[in-house]
Amino acid sequence: MRHIPIDLADLAEAFDNGSAEASFYLDIETGAVVLVMAEMRAIMEDLMTDLGSSAPSQEDLAVALAGTNMPEWETDAVLEAYDVEMGYGERYLGIPKSDSHTAYGDMEDFIATVRDSALQERLQWAIRGRGAFRRFKDELRERPREEQRWFLFRDERTEQRMREWLASLGVEPI
């Protein structure tokens, strides 16, 4: 096992983020969780096309970016997207996103642990059909202790998935 310092809170956020506009990567050299927004990737790809190369040097890309009126933060984000693109599969690994089926399964498993039969029945009803996630949260909001227990349950499940994913890569977080 390779030991890497990883901020598990950052990794959990990446796992739980379902945005189509955001992709997260793990830098297996530093343990950093890197966010690449779709817009920054698109700008990078356009610049690479303008440069006539699928793999220009970072310096060439930086020069091309200097010719734009982008703010520094945006230039940095495009260069970070470039780093991820050039190191994908070697240094940077795509962090899987949890899907709605997994989250739904977590809700079902949590409901099975609820001792109050009336609440359990309301939660089972809440997760049927469209709007299941919202109704589930609304039902729990009325019961703060159960809501807190749900958050702990969900976080433990996410951490378990993260650790399993890291183990499959031969990585142990420190």
C-alpha positions as CSV (number, residue, x, y, z in Angstrom):
1,M,0.0,0.0,0.0
2,R,1.1,3.5,-0.9
3,H,0.6,6.0,2.0
4,I,-0.6,9.4,0.8
5,P,-1.7,12.4,2.9
6,I,-5.3,12.9,1.8
7,D,-7.9,15.3,3.2
8,L,-10.8,12.9,3.6
9,A,-13.3,15.8,3.9
10,D,-12.2,17.1,0.5
11,L,-12.4,13.6,-0.9
12,A,-15.9,13.1,0.6
13,E,-17.1,16.3,-1.0
14,A,-15.8,15.1,-4.4
15,F,-17.6,11.8,-4.0
16,D,-20.8,13.4,-3.1
17,N,-20.7,16.1,-5.8
18,G,-23.1,15.1,-8.6
19,S,-22.6,18.2,-10.7
20,A,-22.1,17.6,-14.4
21,E,-20.1,20.8,-14.5
22,A,-17.5,19.7,-12.0
23,S,-15.0,16.9,-12.2
24,F,-12.7,16.0,-9.3
25,Y,-9.3,14.3,-9.5
26,L,-7.0,12.8,-6.9
27,D,-3.3,13.8,-7.3
28,I,-1.6,10.6,-6.2
29,E,1.7,12.4,-5.7
30,T,0.4,15.0,-3.2
31,G,-2.9,13.7,-2.1
32,A,-4.7,16.9,-3.2
33,V,-8.2,16.8,-4.5
34,V,-8.3,18.9,-7.7
35,L,-11.5,20.4,-9.1
36,V,-11.8,21.0,-12.8
37,M,-14.8,22.9,-14.0
38,A,-16.2,22.0,-17.4
39,E,-15.8,25.7,-18.5
40,M,-12.1,25.7,-17.7
41,R,-11.6,22.4,-19.6
42,A,-13.4,23.9,-22.6
43,I,-11.2,27.0,-22.6
44,M,-8.1,24.8,-22.3
45,E,-9.3,22.6,-25.2
46,D,-10.0,25.6,-27.4
47,L,-6.6,27.1,-26.7
48,M,-4.9,23.8,-27.5
49,T,-6.8,23.7,-30.8
50,D,-5.8,27.3,-31.6
51,L,-2.2,26.3,-30.9
52,G,-2.6,23.4,-33.3
53,S,-1.5,20.8,-30.8
54,S,-3.1,18.2,-28.7
55,A,-0.2,18.4,-26.2
56,P,1.3,21.9,-26.2
57,S,3.8,22.7,-23.5
58,Q,2.5,24.4,-20.4
59,E,4.6,27.4,-21.3
60,D,2.9,27.7,-24.8
61,L,-0.5,27.5,-23.1
62,A,0.5,30.1,-20.5
63,V,1.6,32.5,-23.3
64,A,-1.7,31.9,-25.1
65,L,-3.5,32.6,-21.9
66,A,-1.5,35.8,-21.4
67,G,-3.0,37.1,-24.6
68,T,-6.5,36.9,-23.2
69,N,-8.0,39.3,-20.7
70,M,-8.8,36.5,-18.2
71,P,-8.4,37.2,-14.5
72,E,-5.5,35.4,-12.8
73,W,-7.8,32.9,-11.0
74,E,-9.2,31.8,-14.3
75,T,-5.8,31.5,-15.9
76,D,-4.7,29.4,-13.0
77,A,-7.8,27.2,-13.3
78,V,-7.2,26.6,-17.0
79,L,-3.5,25.7,-16.3
80,E,-4.6,23.3,-13.6
81,A,-7.0,21.7,-16.0
82,Y,-4.1,21.3,-18.4
83,D,-2.0,19.7,-15.7
84,V,-4.8,17.2,-15.0
85,E,-5.3,16.5,-18.7
86,M,-1.6,15.8,-19.3
87,G,-1.2,13.7,-16.2
88,Y,-4.5,11.9,-16.3
89,G,-4.2,8.2,-15.5
90,E,-0.7,8.6,-14.2
91,R,-0.6,11.4,-11.6
92,Y,-4.3,12.3,-11.6
93,L,-7.1,9.8,-11.2
94,G,-10.8,10.7,-11.7
95,I,-12.7,10.5,-8.4
96,P,-15.9,8.5,-8.9
97,K,-19.2,10.3,-8.1
98,S,-21.8,8.7,-6.0
99,D,-24.9,8.1,-8.1
100,S,-28.5,8.4,-7.2
101,H,-29.0,4.6,-7.0
102,T,-26.3,4.4,-4.3
103,A,-27.8,7.3,-2.4
104,Y,-31.2,5.7,-2.7
105,G,-29.9,2.4,-1.4
106,D,-28.3,4.3,1.6
107,M,-31.7,5.8,2.4
108,E,-33.4,2.4,2.2
109,D,-30.7,0.9,4.5
110,F,-31.0,3.8,7.0
111,I,-34.8,3.4,7.1
112,A,-34.3,-0.2,8.2
113,T,-32.4,1.1,11.3
114,V,-35.2,3.5,12.4
115,R,-36.8,2.2,15.6
116,D,-39.9,4.4,15.5
117,S,-42.3,2.4,13.3
118,A,-44.4,5.5,12.4
119,L,-41.4,7.4,11.2
120,Q,-40.1,4.3,9.4
121,E,-43.4,4.1,7.5
122,R,-43.3,7.8,6.7
123,L,-39.8,7.5,5.4
124,Q,-40.6,4.5,3.3
125,W,-43.5,6.4,1.7
126,A,-41.3,9.5,1.3
127,I,-38.7,7.7,-0.9
128,R,-41.3,6.6,-3.5
129,G,-41.3,8.3,-6.9
130,R,-40.1,11.7,-8.0
131,G,-38.8,14.0,-5.3
132,A,-37.8,11.1,-3.0
133,F,-34.6,12.8,-1.8
134,R,-36.4,16.0,-0.9
135,R,-39.3,14.3,0.9
136,F,-36.8,12.1,2.8
137,K,-34.9,15.1,4.0
138,D,-38.1,17.0,4.9
139,E,-39.4,14.0,7.0
140,L,-36.1,13.9,8.9
141,R,-35.9,17.6,9.4
142,E,-38.9,17.2,11.8
143,R,-36.9,14.8,13.9
144,P,-33.5,16.4,14.6
145,R,-32.0,13.3,16.4
146,E,-32.9,11.0,13.5
147,E,-31.7,13.6,11.0
148,Q,-28.3,13.7,12.8
149,R,-28.2,9.9,12.9
150,W,-28.9,10.0,9.1
151,F,-26.0,12.4,8.5
152,L,-23.6,10.1,10.5
153,F,-24.9,7.0,8.6
154,R,-24.5,8.7,5.2
155,D,-21.0,10.0,6.1
156,E,-19.9,6.5,7.3
157,R,-21.1,5.0,4.0
158,T,-19.3,7.6,2.0
159,E,-16.1,7.1,4.0
160,Q,-16.4,3.3,3.5
161,R,-16.7,3.8,-0.3
162,M,-13.8,6.2,-0.4
163,R,-11.6,3.8,1.5
164,E,-12.6,0.9,-0.7
165,W,-11.8,3.0,-3.8
166,L,-8.5,4.1,-2.4
167,A,-7.6,0.5,-1.5
168,S,-8.4,-0.6,-5.1
169,L,-5.7,1.9,-6.2
170,G,-3.3,0.6,-3.6
171,V,-3.5,3.8,-1.6
172,E,-4.0,4.2,2.1
173,P,-4.8,7.7,3.3
174,I,-2.7,9.2,6.1
